[in-house]
Amino acid sequence: MAFLVEFIKHPRTIGAVAPSGKSLSLKMMEPIDFLSANVIVEYGPGPGSFTKELVGRRQEGTTLILIDQNKNFCEQLEKRFGEEQDVYVIHGSAEDVNRYLKEYGFDHADFIISGLPFTSLPKSVSSNILEATKKALGEKGQFSTFQYSLVKKSFFEEHFEITDILHEKKNLPPAHILVMRNKRD
Ligand SMILES: C[S@@+](CC[C@H](N)C(=O)[O-])C[C@H]1O[C@@H](n2cnc3c(N)ncnc32)[C@H](O)[C@@H]1O
């Protein structure tokens, strides 16, 4: 209910009427190499469906940076995960990911996982986020985002190389997960 209220207040930035379910949350974990990840960033965690899985799977010492621009969701995240070691909740925009990484002592992220509603965000905001993400990934980082349709695939391809597309049919609606990295020459 709290999620629906936030959607009614901010339809473009919330972009969905309910949080992602368990099957999609589990599928989102598949591309992540938890053994080697030193720092993982999550964009738009909302109340924390993916965060719960990230926290449960990460190695001891792996830093998790959660960035959401919704104050109520940040408060919920603080309550759920604020006691966890090396988990940082940031009330801010994914556009500023590089500043946040620097604040916590990192040059780049090993993995960035996104729950952002790219289809409803203003195009300029999406472009800013993808440009910032390119820088944040450096040479080796990976970026994944879920989409309910592949209409935006070419938009992501303008910025990244898509290395894999996973499908989660059990989710309502069924979802696609784009796995990306920076283009190589
Ligand atoms: C559809 S909800 C996803 C929540 C959760 N990841 C899930 O799948 O259930 C989108 C989230 O993105 C957040 N958001 C939208 N624009 C953002 C931005 N520029 N920076 C960070 N978070 C943003 C919203 O506040 C919201 O929590």
The ligand as an ORCA input file, in Angstrom:
! r2SCAN-3c Opt
* xyz 0 1
  C       9.811      0.941     -9.857
  S      10.582      1.584     -8.402
  C      11.665      0.175     -8.191
  C      11.796     -0.277     -6.784
  C      12.508     -1.618     -6.625
  N      13.818     -1.640     -7.247
  C      11.667     -2.741     -7.201
  O      11.981     -3.198     -8.322
  O      10.717     -3.119     -6.532
  C      11.689      2.850     -9.010
  C      12.537      3.509     -7.946
  O      13.457      4.393     -8.598
  C      13.597      5.561     -7.794
  N      14.155      6.643     -8.637
  C      13.556      7.281     -9.675
  N      14.400      8.175    -10.224
  C      15.579      8.079     -9.543
  C      16.843      8.718     -9.649
  N      17.099      9.653    -10.579
  N      17.818      8.357     -8.792
  C      17.601      7.393     -7.845
  N      16.420      6.774     -7.682
  C      15.410      7.105     -8.512
  C      12.192      5.799     -7.282
  O      12.187      6.661     -6.166
  C      11.754      4.356     -6.968
  O      12.113      3.987     -5.665
*
